[in-house]
């Protein structure tokens, strides 16, 4: 088990190297980081200082190598577009804001997706099943920005017109320390609902498919033939098996949520990782972009490893050697 | 038959509604199983043998259309509520399924799955006692080192061991009726005989009657007291085992006999398969369902024959217009078949 984890961690190193190199090169060649200086009408000395500071006179592989050396020592460098703040601090600060949405959203998603998926599989072709399937199609086909904007229009404008107040904030993040408990809740609701709809829609379909496969299997028939109550048959024998394929999907979705939802955060003006990444890309801020990318890559790697280990817990047929 | 039947099925029909029409899986079958006997139900795939067993167990999906009556130990099973039926399932009527590789839940130990079945019907039995019983059952069905193996997961068992575990599970509550749906079909030939031995032993230990569903005539000859042959969802012939093998009065049964190899047969003799394929359960042929494949078919066969008693006792029944007229059977002993 320990050897397995060690091997898995080691095998991700080349993956991370290739990934970061690709992102580094593509970001570096996708624009001129000095273009903004030109607009400011600064002298040659300032140019030279910036070029010197960010090694802009060196070829990309060499710049990547020096970035890698400092990054490996825990120094992600300063972020020029954010007033020279340390990239690591910026990413950590924003990651906490993203987690404020990601963690509750994930818990609600996991719970509702399993419930909806199991119900619609057990009651296949019932009205409830059609409703859940229809809901999934809607959630999958409705782009995030459309649904987020609809929520904003509904609660920000229509609801206000009808009732004279807004139950939820449609923009920005409020915390308990800055505004108090109720505003904190009010500001979190709409972005969480937006994340919930999109991911629950796809996860509940996965859960339905997994559960359908399981409840038509021979061992479910065996369980029924034993005279077990329906509840035991479905929840013990069925769900336990149907959760196994879901674990991977959970891991990927949770890692993506923690990595920041670019569109949702942008619509709701949420100071999270997604918007930080966007800022890094738009402002040619290589250190910042790399900082966020490495963070997201690390999340994906870690959660995939967790998923693989959970597999072994849920399915006794899987052994780690 | 003097003894009161344990299971008494009357005019049972099972249909499934599909987009292509009503699938008639079973059409008007009636039969009895008396306590302690072994009744073999024989037929090709799709002849309705498994469906009738599933109907007795009430394991068919809710969209199945079931008519007729199934009386078990004085109770009409089709009239019982789901909760009442559950008390019988795995308790008084138990089932062994065809494929042991998939019939056990892969994520629970054998102990867990055995104990669960024992305690659901005997809630007062402690976990410890149920576990001891599970170990005893595994010993009975011939699992070596049962005390250790009981904590294994199904994937740690071989196919034969899994089927033994399935049998242990089925007899855990000493059922009065054991339904075995092709219990040896998915196993290696070398293991089949052992598992069959275990089934017999389990049956003796519990005194259960057995309904053995199979298409393996060698198996039938070895264990069955009586045989009923099914074709196209209908009962074609029923009699004691010897009569079926040596004095069959039905062209379909005879067709089955001549299509199995025997050790005694001349090596240059060809097997005679039944030509054609079993009828579609949606569009069945007019008249006798076996008519299109029957070597003895005549014009009368466009009229469906009834299942009629033959001889004095009436225990031998055959569905054929020419049941009495068929020539004597050339003896072709399937018990001596080569593996």
Interface residues (C-beta under 8 A of the other chain):
Chain A: X217 X218 X219 X221 X222 X223 X224 X225 X226 X227 X228 X229 X230 X232 X237 X240 X241 X244 X314 X315 X316 X317
Chain B: X57 X59 X82 X86 X87 X88 X89 X90 X91 X94 X95 X97 X99 X102 X103 X104 X105 X106 X107 X108 X116 X117 X120 X121 X153 X155 X166 X169
